[in-house]
């Protein structure tokens, strides 16, 4: 029974070692794939997610400022209109 337990422990250790090796291989493969994909995408006109978020924030701010300016222009137009009617 002891020999059987020993061989089971050996098998379990070999499996665990194999899984650790596969884990390391997976991480290395993922890094290589990421590098290849990033290199391929750099040849195209694409935008990163972070840059897109910055652009969206800037656009939101510009829209807010534009709305405020439109309101101000309308107020000034109304004042001019009232002054010319008096």
Secondary structure, 3 states (H helix, E strand, C coil): CHHHHHHHHHHHHHHHHHHHHHHHHHHHHHHHHHHHHHHHHHCCCCCCHHHHHHHHHHHHHHHHHHHHHHHHHHHHHHHHHHHHHC
